[in-house]
Amino acid sequence: REEDLRAELNDLTAELDDARRDADNAAAESEAKRQRLETKLGETERALTAANERQSAQASEHSRRLERASEELAEMHRKLIQTQSEAAESADATDAVRKRLEGQLADAAAL
């Protein structure tokens, strides 16, 4: 009877040692997985921060280009108005010269 109990005790001790080994291995695997996930999380956070910074820089560049294009458009509009004004003045001057020459021609024809 004592031998049976000792054999059962040895079996239980071996089973307990196996369970402890399995638990230690599972804990080590779990810790390794936690470290991998923390590393991946850090990399993902850095990538997200970099993407946000790129997006912000692109938005700033777009805004700057849009402002510059608006300024160039306003300048072109100002030049168009100036050119139209100069063309109108030139047309008025041409009409005045034409009328003066027609007057002189009429005066010369009357002589």
C-alpha positions as CSV (number, residue, x, y, z in Angstrom):
1,R,0.0,0.0,0.0
2,E,2.9,2.4,0.9
3,E,4.6,1.6,-2.4
4,D,1.4,2.5,-4.3
5,L,1.1,5.8,-2.5
6,R,4.8,6.5,-3.1
7,A,4.4,5.7,-6.8
8,E,1.2,7.9,-7.0
9,L,3.2,10.7,-5.2
10,N,6.0,10.4,-7.7
11,D,3.5,10.4,-10.6
12,L,1.8,13.5,-9.2
13,T,5.2,15.2,-8.6
14,A,6.2,14.5,-12.2
15,E,2.8,15.8,-13.4
16,L,3.2,18.9,-11.3
17,D,6.7,19.5,-12.7
18,D,5.3,19.1,-16.3
19,A,2.6,21.5,-15.5
20,R,5.1,24.0,-14.1
21,R,7.3,23.6,-17.2
22,D,4.2,24.1,-19.5
23,A,3.2,27.2,-17.5
24,D,6.7,28.6,-17.6
25,N,6.9,28.0,-21.4
26,A,3.4,29.6,-21.9
27,A,4.5,32.6,-19.8
28,A,7.7,33.0,-21.8
29,E,5.7,32.8,-25.1
30,S,3.2,35.2,-23.7
31,E,5.9,37.7,-22.8
32,A,7.6,37.3,-26.2
33,K,4.2,38.0,-27.9
34,R,3.6,41.0,-25.6
35,Q,7.0,42.4,-26.5
36,R,6.4,41.8,-30.3
37,L,3.0,43.6,-30.0
38,E,4.5,46.5,-28.1
39,T,7.2,46.8,-30.7
40,K,4.7,46.7,-33.5
41,L,2.5,49.2,-31.7
42,G,5.4,51.6,-31.4
43,E,6.2,51.2,-35.1
44,T,2.6,51.8,-36.0
45,E,2.4,54.9,-33.8
46,R,5.5,56.3,-35.4
47,A,4.2,55.5,-38.9
48,L,0.9,57.2,-38.1
49,T,2.7,60.3,-36.7
50,A,4.9,60.4,-39.8
51,A,1.8,60.1,-42.1
52,N,0.0,62.8,-40.2
53,E,3.1,65.1,-40.5
54,R,3.3,64.4,-44.2
55,Q,-0.4,65.1,-44.6
56,S,-0.1,68.3,-42.7
57,A,2.9,69.4,-44.8
58,Q,1.0,68.5,-48.0
59,A,-2.0,70.5,-46.8
60,S,0.2,73.5,-46.0
61,E,1.9,73.2,-49.4
62,H,-1.5,73.0,-51.1
63,S,-2.7,76.1,-49.2
64,R,0.5,78.0,-50.1
65,R,0.1,77.1,-53.8
66,L,-3.5,78.0,-53.8
67,E,-2.7,81.4,-52.2
68,R,0.1,82.0,-54.8
69,A,-2.3,81.0,-57.7
70,S,-4.9,83.4,-56.3
71,E,-2.4,86.2,-56.1
72,E,-1.2,85.5,-59.7
73,L,-4.8,85.4,-60.9
74,A,-5.5,88.8,-59.2
75,E,-2.3,90.2,-60.8
76,M,-3.4,88.9,-64.2
77,H,-6.8,90.4,-63.8
78,R,-5.2,93.8,-62.8
79,K,-3.0,93.6,-65.9
80,L,-6.0,92.7,-68.1
81,I,-8.0,95.7,-66.8
82,Q,-4.9,98.0,-67.3
83,T,-4.5,96.6,-70.9
84,Q,-8.2,97.1,-71.6
85,S,-8.0,100.7,-70.3
86,E,-4.9,101.4,-72.4
87,A,-6.6,99.9,-75.4
88,A,-9.6,102.1,-74.9
89,E,-7.4,105.2,-74.5
90,S,-5.6,104.3,-77.6
91,A,-8.9,103.8,-79.5
92,D,-10.0,107.2,-78.2
93,A,-6.7,108.8,-79.3
94,T,-7.0,107.1,-82.7
95,D,-10.6,108.4,-83.1
96,A,-9.4,111.9,-82.1
97,V,-6.6,111.8,-84.7
98,R,-9.0,110.4,-87.3
99,K,-11.4,113.2,-86.6
100,R,-8.7,115.8,-86.7
101,L,-7.4,114.5,-90.0
102,E,-10.9,114.3,-91.5
103,G,-11.3,117.9,-90.4
104,Q,-8.1,119.0,-92.0
105,L,-9.0,117.0,-95.1
106,A,-12.4,118.8,-95.2
107,D,-10.7,122.2,-94.7
108,A,-8.2,121.4,-97.5
109,A,-11.1,120.3,-99.8
110,A,-12.9,123.5,-99.1
111,L,-10.0,125.6,-100.2
